[in-house]
Amino acid sequence: MQNFGIQEALNTLGVKKSNLGTSTGKKWLRTKGLSISSYSPADGKLIGRVQSTDEKAFHKVVDQAHQAFLEWRLVPSPKRGEVVRQIGEALRKYKEPLGKLVSYEMGKSYQEGLGEVQEMIDICDFAVGLSRQLNGLTMHSERPQHRMYEQYHSLGIVGIISAFNFPVAVWAWNTMLAWVCGDVCIWKPSEKTPLCSIACQNIILKVFAKNNVPEGISCIINGDYKIGQLMCSSEHIPLVSATGSVRMGKAVGRTVSERLGRALLELGGNNAIIITPNANLDMAIRGALFGAVGTAGQRCTSTRRLIVHEDVYNEVKVRLKKAYSNLHIGNPLDQSNHVGPLIDQLAVKSYRNALRKVKEEGGSFVVNGGVLSGKGYASGCYVKPAIAEVKNHFEIVQQETFAPILYLIKYKTIDEAIELQNGVKQGLSSAIMTSHVQEMEKFLSQAGSDCGIANVNIGTSGAEIGGAFGGEKETGGGRESGSDAWKVYMRRQTNTINYGSNLPLAQGIKFDI
C-alpha cells in the first residue's frame, strides 16, 4: 500500500486549490456561481474551492444529459455493464488517494474512508452482474393465442443529491445501477464535501473517454439548496434520489411530487440495539461501540439508543464506560485514532445542544461529553463521545442528533423492548443481540422491528451492498443498492401480443358490429 500524503492524493486525483464545479462529462463549465470553500474538519485548513453551478449552466447540463440518454439507452445493457466494470477497476487503482480525500474532507477515519471506496467497488461488481439480469415476467393470458409479459425500460435522467457523511459511496450506489439500467445521472454533492465529487468525476471520465461514452452520462452540479431546488423542479428529471435529513427529504418529496415525478428518499435514522439477557456481551459491546462512535456518530445508521434488559443493564453500562475510556480521538488520517471530528461548527453546536437538553429533561451521563481543545484539536470540531441514561420519550431522544451520543434505556420484557425500539418517528436500522431463537424470531416478525433493516447479533451500521438499503416512516421508504432496488431506476411496461387471427376482448366482453 502506497502511503499517500494528502497533497499527493489531491494531485493524483486532479483536485486543485480552485476547481470548476459543473461538468457535462467531457467539459468543465465556467459559471457565475458563488465559490464554495472546503475546509478539513481534521485540521481546519482550506483544502480547495469549487465554483458552484448557476441556473444557466444547470439547464445546459440537463440538455446535455438528455441528449446523452437518447444514445445511452440504446447501448445493450451488458455493454453498459462493461463500462461500469472498468470504472470498478479504476476505483481499485485510486482507492488509497480517494479514501484519503474522503477521510480528510469529511473527517471519518482513514480506514472508514477506504471502506467507503470499497463500497463503490462492490456496487460496481454488483451492477456488472445485474447488467445481464434486468428481467421481466411472462404471464398467461386469459385470451387464446395471446401472450403477456412485462419488461423494464430505461427511465431517463436521474438526479442525485448526496449527503456529506458518505460523500462518494451513496452516489455510486445510485449511478452504477442507473448506468447499467440505461439512465444518465446528474449529481449534486453536499456543499460540505464538494471536492470528492471532483475527484470521482476525474476518475470516471478517463474510463468514459476510452470507451467513447456520450458526453452527459455523468454530470456534476455543485451548489447550495437552491441548485437542489432546480433539480427537484425540473420536469426533465423523472427521478430524484436524495439522501439527507428528514427536513430536506420532505422538501424534496413535496417539490418532486407536485410535478408527479419520482423521489427516492434515504433520510434520518434513530437506530437502536436491543441487548437481551441471552446476548453475547462481548459481541454486543463491540457492535454498540462501533455503531455509536464510528464516523463520530455521523452515519444515518449510527446507533443512537441502546435498549438493555434490566438483568444485564449495569454490566453493560460498566463495560461500555471502560470501552469508551480506551477510545483515541484525533486526526482521522492517523490510523491509531478511533474517532475523528464532526463535520463543522454547526454540527458541534447541535451536539452541545443535545447534551444540554439531556440534562434539562432529567437524563444523567455515564460518560460525559464536551468539545476538545488544545494541540491536535485546532479545528474545534473534535468532541467526546458521550453516554447518557434517559427515557425513550424524552424529546431529545426522539430526535436524530448527528453526533456520538449514545442513550441507555432499560427494559423488562421483549415486547416492551420492541415497543421502545419502534417508538420513534424514524425507521431505518435496528438490531437485537441474543442467542435465544424465540427472541430473534419475534424481533424479525411482523410484530417486531418496524425498520427497513433489522439485524441479529450485529450492529445497526455497516450494511452490505447486496441487500436493499433504506427505511420506513420518516426515513422515507426508499431502497438503494442491492436486491431489486434497480427497478426504481427503470420504467415498467406490460405487453400483450395477439398472434391469432381473431380479436377476443378481455373479461369476455362482446362488441360485435
C-alpha positions as semicolon CSV with decimal commas, in nm:
position;residue;x (nm);y (nm);z (nm)
1;M;0,000;0,000;0,000
2;Q;0,145;0,334;-0,105
3;N;0,148;0,593;0,171
4;F;-0,012;0,892;0,002
5;G;0,020;1,228;0,172
6;I;-0,289;1,442;0,141
7;Q;-0,133;1,676;-0,116
8;E;-0,008;1,382;-0,318
9;A;-0,357;1,232;-0,303
10;L;-0,510;1,558;-0,428
11;N;-0,259;1,579;-0,712
12;T;-0,323;1,217;-0,810
13;L;-0,698;1,281;-0,819
14;G;-0,665;1,605;-1,016
15;V;-0,815;1,815;-0,734
16;K;-0,676;2,170;-0,724
17;K;-0,699;2,467;-0,492
18;S;-0,952;2,618;-0,731
19;N;-1,191;2,389;-0,921
20;L;-1,476;2,432;-1,163
21;G;-1,776;2,257;-1,012
22;T;-2,002;2,199;-1,311
23;S;-1,941;1,918;-1,558
24;T;-2,133;1,782;-1,857
25;G;-1,898;1,486;-1,873
26;K;-1,624;1,589;-2,113
27;K;-1,629;1,958;-2,023
28;W;-1,598;2,157;-1,701
29;L;-1,810;2,472;-1,735
30;R;-1,724;2,818;-1,612
31;T;-2,021;2,970;-1,434
32;K;-2,119;3,281;-1,245
33;G;-2,198;3,079;-0,935
34;L;-2,051;3,157;-0,596
35;S;-1,733;2,993;-0,474
36;I;-1,767;2,711;-0,220
37;S;-1,474;2,666;0,018
38;S;-1,397;2,324;0,159
39;Y;-1,216;2,319;0,493
40;S;-1,100;1,996;0,651
41;P;-1,258;1,929;0,990
42;A;-0,939;1,738;1,072
43;D;-0,716;2,046;1,095
44;G;-0,932;2,340;0,987
45;K;-0,721;2,405;0,678
46;L;-0,860;2,510;0,341
47;I;-0,839;2,216;0,100
48;G;-0,977;2,388;-0,207
49;R;-1,260;2,585;-0,361
50;V;-1,529;2,490;-0,608
51;Q;-1,722;2,727;-0,834
52;S;-2,090;2,647;-0,790
53;T;-2,344;2,598;-1,069
54;D;-2,570;2,882;-1,181
55;E;-2,913;2,843;-1,338
56;K;-2,789;2,887;-1,696
57;A;-2,528;2,615;-1,650
58;F;-2,782;2,388;-1,482
59;H;-3,010;2,396;-1,787
60;K;-2,711;2,334;-2,014
61;V;-2,624;2,027;-1,807
62;V;-2,981;1,896;-1,827
63;D;-2,990;1,946;-2,206
64;Q;-2,662;1,759;-2,248
65;A;-2,775;1,479;-2,018
66;H;-3,097;1,435;-2,217
67;Q;-2,906;1,409;-2,546
68;A;-2,675;1,153;-2,390
69;F;-2,970;0,948;-2,265
70;L;-3,111;0,918;-2,618
71;E;-2,788;0,738;-2,716
72;W;-2,703;0,554;-2,393
73;R;-3,042;0,383;-2,363
74;L;-2,980;0,208;-2,696
75;V;-2,648;0,057;-2,586
76;P;-2,706;-0,308;-2,482
77;S;-2,713;-0,343;-2,106
78;P;-2,416;-0,586;-2,089
79;K;-2,212;-0,331;-2,284
80;R;-2,309;-0,064;-2,032
81;G;-2,207;-0,310;-1,763
82;E;-1,863;-0,345;-1,921
83;V;-1,809;0,030;-1,881
84;V;-1,908;0,003;-1,515
85;R;-1,669;-0,291;-1,474
86;Q;-1,387;-0,070;-1,593
87;I;-1,495;0,202;-1,350
88;G;-1,463;-0,054;-1,071
89;E;-1,108;-0,131;-1,188
90;A;-1,025;0,240;-1,192
91;L;-1,158;0,278;-0,838
92;R;-0,933;-0,008;-0,728
93;K;-0,640;0,185;-0,874
94;Y;-0,735;0,508;-0,697
95;K;-0,869;0,354;-0,376
96;E;-0,597;0,486;-0,147
97;P;-0,586;0,851;-0,259
98;L;-0,966;0,872;-0,285
99;G;-1,005;0,711;0,057
100;K;-0,761;0,965;0,197
101;L;-0,955;1,255;0,043
102;V;-1,283;1,120;0,184
103;S;-1,121;1,096;0,527
104;Y;-0,964;1,441;0,512
105;E;-1,259;1,632;0,366
106;M;-1,533;1,458;0,567
107;G;-1,347;1,367;0,886
108;K;-1,409;0,992;0,909
109;S;-1,115;0,766;0,988
110;Y;-0,886;0,666;0,702
111;Q;-0,996;0,304;0,744
112;E;-1,358;0,413;0,701
113;G;-1,256;0,624;0,402
114;L;-1,101;0,320;0,239
115;G;-1,413;0,122;0,332
116;E;-1,632;0,377;0,158
117;V;-1,434;0,345;-0,165
118;Q;-1,458;-0,033;-0,129
119;E;-1,837;0,010;-0,123
120;M;-1,807;0,186;-0,458
121;I;-1,605;-0,104;-0,596
122;D;-1,853;-0,356;-0,459
123;I;-2,152;-0,183;-0,616
124;C;-1,967;-0,177;-0,949
125;D;-1,925;-0,554;-0,925
126;F;-2,292;-0,594;-0,834
127;A;-2,403;-0,371;-1,122
128;V;-2,192;-0,561;-1,375
129;G;-2,374;-0,884;-1,288
130;L;-2,705;-0,701;-1,283
131;S;-2,650;-0,575;-1,637
132;R;-2,735;-0,927;-1,763
133;Q;-3,032;-0,975;-1,528
134;L;-3,273;-0,689;-1,587
135;N;-3,552;-0,943;-1,604
136;G;-3,926;-0,907;-1,654
137;L;-4,202;-1,167;-1,622
138;T;-4,407;-1,374;-1,864
139;M;-4,774;-1,432;-1,772
140;H;-5,053;-1,648;-1,909
141;S;-5,328;-1,459;-2,087
142;E;-5,698;-1,535;-2,037
143;R;-5,744;-1,490;-2,412
144;P;-5,650;-1,766;-2,658
145;Q;-5,342;-1,717;-2,875
146;H;-5,224;-1,423;-2,667
147;R;-4,903;-1,381;-2,475
148;M;-4,847;-1,135;-2,192
149;Y;-4,520;-1,021;-2,048
150;E;-4,364;-0,724;-1,876
151;Q;-4,032;-0,556;-1,935
152;Y;-3,827;-0,270;-1,794
153;H;-3,705;0,026;-1,998
154;S;-3,455;0,300;-1,914
155;L;-3,612;0,588;-1,726
156;G;-3,409;0,895;-1,825
157;I;-3,213;1,143;-1,616
158;V;-3,157;1,050;-1,252
159;G;-3,085;1,342;-1,018
160;I;-2,874;1,251;-0,716
161;I;-2,849;1,464;-0,402
162;S;-2,593;1,316;-0,162
163;A;-2,500;1,396;0,198
164;F;-2,162;1,483;0,346
165;N;-2,127;1,174;0,565
166;F;-2,088;0,935;0,270
167;P;-1,957;1,174;0,006
168;V;-1,884;0,910;-0,261
169;A;-2,047;0,574;-0,178
170;V;-2,411;0,681;-0,195
171;W;-2,350;0,848;-0,530
172;A;-2,201;0,521;-0,654
173;W;-2,498;0,319;-0,522
174;N;-2,722;0,526;-0,746
175;T;-2,507;0,585;-1,052
176;M;-2,375;0,235;-1,110
177;L;-2,726;0,088;-1,105
178;A;-2,869;0,376;-1,306
179;W;-2,598;0,344;-1,572
180;V;-2,649;-0,028;-1,632
181;C;-3,023;0,043;-1,648
182;G;-2,954;0,286;-1,933
183;D;-3,008;0,608;-1,740
184;V;-2,782;0,910;-1,714
185;C;-2,703;1,093;-1,391
186;I;-2,672;1,447;-1,260
187;W;-2,504;1,460;-0,919
188;K;-2,540;1,739;-0,667
189;P;-2,298;1,656;-0,385
190;S;-2,311;1,811;-0,040
191;E;-2,166;2,161;-0,035
192;K;-1,968;2,042;0,271
193;T;-1,772;1,785;0,068
194;P;-1,758;1,915;-0,291
195;L;-1,402;1,807;-0,369
196;C;-1,490;1,438;-0,351
197;S;-1,724;1,490;-0,647
198;I;-1,445;1,649;-0,850
199;A;-1,218;1,352;-0,777
200;C;-1,483;1,095;-0,873
201;Q;-1,562;1,272;-1,197
202;N;-1,193;1,289;-1,290
203;I;-1,159;0,913;-1,232
204;I;-1,458;0,804;-1,436
205;L;-1,403;1,045;-1,725
206;K;-1,086;0,857;-1,815
207;V;-1,290;0,538;-1,847
208;F;-1,562;0,713;-2,046
209;A;-1,308;0,860;-2,287
210;K;-1,154;0,518;-2,352
211;N;-1,499;0,373;-2,428
212;N;-1,625;0,667;-2,635
213;V;-1,919;0,715;-2,399
214;P;-2,152;1,004;-2,499
215;E;-2,099;1,331;-2,316
216;G;-2,364;1,380;-2,049
217;I;-2,379;1,030;-1,897
218;S;-2,223;1,164;-1,576
219;C;-2,285;1,528;-1,489
220;I;-2,185;1,727;-1,181
221;I;-2,356;2,034;-1,037
222;N;-2,229;2,195;-0,717
223;G;-2,407;2,446;-0,500
224;D;-2,641;2,501;-0,208
225;Y;-3,006;2,409;-0,165
226;K;-3,110;2,642;-0,448
227;I;-2,941;2,417;-0,704
228;G;-3,115;2,122;-0,541
229;Q;-3,446;2,302;-0,585
230;L;-3,377;2,347;-0,957
231;M;-3,314;1,974;-0,986
232;C;-3,629;1,881;-0,796
233;S;-3,841;2,121;-1,001
234;S;-3,714;2,008;-1,340
235;E;-3,971;1,810;-1,539
236;H;-3,683;1,668;-1,742
237;I;-3,558;1,469;-1,442
238;P;-3,805;1,185;-1,378
239;L;-3,629;1,054;-1,065
240;V;-3,458;1,242;-0,783
241;S;-3,269;1,030;-0,531
242;A;-3,198;1,233;-0,218
243;T;-3,003;1,136;0,093
244;G;-3,003;1,364;0,396
245;S;-3,215;1,498;0,678
246;V;-3,588;1,444;0,720
247;R;-3,643;1,818;0,676
248;M;-3,459;1,816;0,345
249;G;-3,636;1,498;0,233
250;K;-3,979;1,643;0,297
251;A;-3,893;1,947;0,085
252;V;-3,760;1,727;-0,196
253;G;-4,057;1,491;-0,182
254;R;-4,306;1,777;-0,186
255;T;-4,145;1,950;-0,485
256;V;-4,098;1,634;-0,690
257;S;-4,448;1,503;-0,618
258;E;-4,605;1,831;-0,727
259;R;-4,487;1,753;-1,081
260;L;-4,571;1,381;-1,037
261;G;-4,205;1,280;-1,054
262;R;-4,042;1,004;-0,852
263;A;-3,848;1,063;-0,533
264;L;-3,619;0,803;-0,378
265;L;-3,564;0,925;-0,021
266;E;-3,300;0,800;0,224
267;L;-3,341;1,014;0,533
268;G;-3,271;1,010;0,905
269;G;-3,238;0,722;1,147
270;N;-3,281;0,684;1,522
271;N;-3,141;0,336;1,545
272;A;-3,147;0,107;1,845
273;I;-2,981;-0,214;1,956
274;I;-3,174;-0,435;2,197
275;I;-2,947;-0,628;2,434
276;T;-3,124;-0,923;2,595
277;P;-3,012;-1,138;2,891
278;N;-2,926;-1,404;2,633
279;A;-2,678;-1,184;2,447
280;N;-2,310;-1,249;2,398
281;L;-2,199;-0,931;2,574
282;D;-1,858;-0,925;2,408
283;M;-2,030;-0,903;2,070
284;A;-2,293;-0,663;2,199
285;I;-2,040;-0,415;2,338
286;R;-1,832;-0,428;2,021
287;G;-2,136;-0,373;1,799
288;A;-2,268;-0,089;2,014
289;L;-1,927;0,079;2,033
290;F;-1,865;0,093;1,660
291;G;-2,228;0,181;1,588
292;A;-2,221;0,473;1,831
293;V;-1,878;0,626;1,766
294;G;-1,792;0,517;1,410
295;T;-1,779;0,821;1,180
296;A;-1,816;1,021;1,503
297;G;-2,184;0,925;1,513
298;Q;-2,247;1,080;1,171
299;R;-2,396;0,779;0,993
300;C;-2,766;0,756;0,922
301;T;-2,730;0,402;1,063
302;S;-2,535;0,509;1,375
303;T;-2,652;0,351;1,699
304;R;-2,838;0,621;1,893
305;R;-3,020;0,409;2,152
306;L;-2,917;0,102;2,350
307;I;-3,221;-0,077;2,494
308;V;-3,085;-0,309;2,763
309;H;-3,258;-0,570;2,979
310;E;-3,256;-0,485;3,348
311;D;-3,067;-0,808;3,436
312;V;-2,760;-0,708;3,234
313;Y;-2,804;-0,330;3,237
314;N;-2,541;-0,250;3,499
315;E;-2,283;-0,482;3,346
316;V;-2,337;-0,331;3,001
317;K;-2,304;0,018;3,148
318;V;-1,976;-0,064;3,323
319;R;-1,827;-0,234;3,019
320;L;-1,926;0,047;2,786
321;K;-1,775;0,305;3,019
322;K;-1,448;0,113;3,017
323;A;-1,453;0,077;2,639
324;Y;-1,513;0,450;2,594
325;S;-1,214;0,527;2,817
326;N;-0,992;0,346;2,565
327;L;-1,107;0,545;2,261
328;H;-0,847;0,755;2,082
329;I;-0,985;1,080;1,940
330;G;-0,786;1,276;1,686
331;N;-0,675;1,329;1,329
332;P;-0,863;1,075;1,114
333;L;-0,558;1,020;0,894
334;D;-0,374;0,877;1,196
335;Q;-0,478;0,512;1,195
336;S;-0,423;0,481;1,572
337;N;-0,728;0,702;1,628
338;H;-1,080;0,557;1,651
339;V;-1,283;0,878;1,632
340;G;-1,234;1,181;1,411
341;P;-1,405;1,521;1,412
342;L;-1,759;1,633;1,344
343;I;-1,804;1,789;1,003
344;D;-1,821;2,155;1,110
345;Q;-1,912;2,405;1,382
346;L;-2,286;2,370;1,314
347;A;-2,256;2,001;1,400
348;V;-2,067;2,089;1,717
349;K;-2,344;2,331;1,813
350;S;-2,606;2,060;1,759
351;Y;-2,400;1,821;1,974
352;R;-2,376;2,075;2,257
353;N;-2,747;2,148;2,242
354;A;-2,824;1,777;2,270
355;L;-2,604;1,741;2,580
356;R;-2,779;2,037;2,738
357;K;-3,127;1,901;2,659
358;V;-3,041;1,562;2,810
359;K;-2,979;1,734;3,143
360;E;-3,284;1,960;3,111
361;E;-3,511;1,660;3,056
362;G;-3,374;1,470;3,355
363;G;-3,112;1,243;3,200
364;S;-2,777;1,166;3,359
365;F;-2,439;1,099;3,200
366;V;-2,246;0,776;3,233
367;V;-1,970;0,921;3,015
368;N;-1,955;1,300;2,995
369;G;-1,927;1,477;2,663
370;G;-1,759;1,800;2,570
371;V;-1,564;1,978;2,299
372;L;-1,191;1,906;2,289
373;S;-0,931;2,181;2,263
374;G;-0,557;2,211;2,258
375;K;-0,291;2,051;2,041
376;G;-0,435;1,846;1,757
377;Y;-0,786;1,988;1,801
378;A;-0,738;2,328;1,637
379;S;-1,035;2,290;1,404
380;G;-1,272;2,299;1,703
381;C;-1,468;2,006;1,559
382;Y;-1,347;1,730;1,792
383;V;-1,589;1,617;2,064
384;K;-1,600;1,345;2,328
385;P;-1,835;1,052;2,265
386;A;-2,095;1,060;2,544
387;I;-2,328;0,808;2,707
388;A;-2,647;0,917;2,884
389;E;-2,915;0,733;3,082
390;V;-3,252;0,854;2,955
391;K;-3,616;0,769;2,891
392;N;-3,724;0,685;2,538
393;H;-3,996;0,953;2,540
394;F;-3,751;1,240;2,602
395;E;-3,783;1,494;2,322
396;I;-3,409;1,489;2,253
397;V;-3,408;1,108;2,234
398;Q;-3,687;1,120;1,978
399;Q;-3,467;1,333;1,753
400;E;-3,166;1,233;1,544
401;T;-2,853;1,412;1,660
402;F;-2,568;1,360;1,414
403;A;-2,303;1,317;1,683
404;P;-2,154;1,045;1,908
405;I;-2,417;1,048;2,183
406;L;-2,548;0,709;2,295
407;Y;-2,867;0,681;2,501
408;L;-2,910;0,395;2,750
409;I;-3,267;0,275;2,811
410;K;-3,373;-0,008;3,045
411;Y;-3,645;-0,266;2,970
412;K;-3,811;-0,567;3,139
413;T;-3,979;-0,775;2,865
414;I;-3,901;-0,838;2,500
415;D;-4,237;-0,691;2,399
416;E;-4,150;-0,373;2,587
417;A;-3,809;-0,361;2,419
418;I;-3,961;-0,387;2,072
419;E;-4,217;-0,122;2,157
420;L;-3,936;0,110;2,269
421;Q;-3,735;0,031;1,956
422;N;-4,034;0,120;1,736
423;G;-4,134;0,420;1,947
424;V;-3,966;0,685;1,730
425;K;-4,063;0,852;1,403
426;Q;-3,762;0,717;1,213
427;G;-3,737;0,360;1,084
428;L;-3,402;0,291;0,925
429;S;-3,187;0,034;1,107
430;S;-3,232;-0,186;1,414
431;A;-3,063;-0,480;1,584
432;I;-3,106;-0,733;1,860
433;M;-2,830;-0,913;2,048
434;T;-2,950;-1,254;2,162
435;S;-2,879;-1,627;2,133
436;H;-3,245;-1,707;2,205
437;V;-3,430;-1,822;1,890
438;Q;-3,772;-1,702;2,006
439;E;-3,639;-1,353;2,082
440;M;-3,471;-1,315;1,744
441;E;-3,770;-1,453;1,555
442;K;-4,011;-1,221;1,737
443;F;-3,782;-0,927;1,656
444;L;-3,786;-1,019;1,285
445;S;-4,159;-1,098;1,271
446;Q;-4,450;-0,885;1,154
447;A;-4,492;-0,770;1,516
448;G;-4,120;-0,698;1,556
449;S;-3,893;-0,421;1,430
450;D;-4,064;-0,169;1,203
451;C;-3,737;-0,066;1,037
452;G;-3,619;-0,128;0,684
453;I;-3,311;-0,303;0,827
454;A;-3,334;-0,550;1,116
455;N;-3,019;-0,734;1,226
456;V;-2,947;-1,015;1,469
457;N;-2,615;-1,025;1,655
458;I;-2,460;-0,746;1,451
459;G;-2,490;-0,371;1,498
460;T;-2,705;-0,116;1,320
461;S;-2,435;0,020;1,088
462;G;-2,224;-0,138;0,818
463;A;-2,475;-0,258;0,559
464;E;-2,355;-0,472;0,268
465;I;-2,439;-0,366;-0,087
466;G;-2,612;-0,696;-0,172
467;G;-2,923;-0,609;0,029
468;A;-3,167;-0,330;-0,040
469;F;-3,081;-0,032;0,182
470;G;-3,345;0,200;0,321
471;G;-3,608;0,254;0,586
472;E;-3,968;0,326;0,673
473;K;-4,167;0,608;0,837
474;E;-3,973;0,937;0,832
475;T;-3,671;0,761;0,684
476;G;-3,856;0,796;0,354
477;G;-3,937;0,446;0,233
478;G;-3,672;0,439;-0,040
479;R;-3,445;0,147;-0,127
480;E;-3,099;0,170;-0,281
481;S;-2,810;-0,063;-0,360
482;G;-2,882;-0,438;-0,379
483;S;-3,170;-0,683;-0,421
484;D;-3,426;-0,545;-0,669
485;A;-3,358;-0,177;-0,592
486;W;-3,265;-0,141;-0,961
487;K;-3,633;-0,132;-1,055
488;V;-3,677;0,223;-0,927
489;Y;-3,435;0,341;-1,198
490;M;-3,649;0,196;-1,477
491;R;-3,999;0,228;-1,613
492;R;-4,216;-0,081;-1,615
493;Q;-4,418;-0,182;-1,920
494;T;-4,680;-0,456;-1,963
495;N;-4,706;-0,602;-2,314
496;T;-4,974;-0,823;-2,472
497;I;-4,926;-0,989;-2,811
498;N;-5,212;-1,137;-3,013
499;Y;-5,066;-1,394;-3,252
500;G;-5,405;-1,528;-3,360
501;S;-5,647;-1,420;-3,634
502;N;-5,932;-1,313;-3,402
503;L;-5,970;-1,025;-3,159
504;P;-6,126;-1,157;-2,838
505;L;-6,176;-0,894;-2,568
506;A;-6,070;-0,930;-2,208
507;Q;-6,328;-1,022;-1,944
508;G;-6,530;-1,192;-2,219
509;I;-6,682;-0,865;-2,338
510;K;-6,881;-0,886;-2,662
511;F;-6,858;-0,592;-2,902
512;D;-6,983;-0,716;-3,236
513;I;-7,065;-0,485;-3,526
